[in-house]
Amino acid sequence: MGFHKRHVDNDQVIRLYEDGGVQRIIDWYTTGADAIITEAGLATEVGSVLSDNEWNIMGIQTQHAEIIKLIQKHLGIIDTKK
C-alpha cells in the first residue's frame, strides 16, 4: 500500500470551483489522499479553513462562505457590501 500525496495549486482551486463549486473543492481536499501539499496563497488559505477546528465548529455554511470570499479576493473581485 502506498502513500498518496496530492499537490494543490491556486489555479487548480479556481478550476475546481468553476467545475463544481465549493463542494468540489472540499471533496478534493478531503478524499483520496494521505497528505495535501498546497501552493502558498489561495490553496493554503482554503486548506486552513478546511482543517481548522474553529471553522468546523462554525459550520459548513460558514466554511463555504469563507472559501468563496477567499476565491473572490484571489480573483480581485471586491465585495461592495457594507
Number of C-alpha atoms within 10 A of each C-alpha: 3 5 8 10 12 15 13 19 16 18 13 15 22 19 13 17 18 12 11 10 15 20 13 16 24 19 11 16 23 15 8 11 13 11 13 15 14 18 14 11 12 23 23 17 18 23 19 12 18 20 13 10 10 10 16 14 10 10 10 13 11 14 19 19 12 16 22 16 15 19 21 14 13 15 11 9 11 10 9 5 4 3
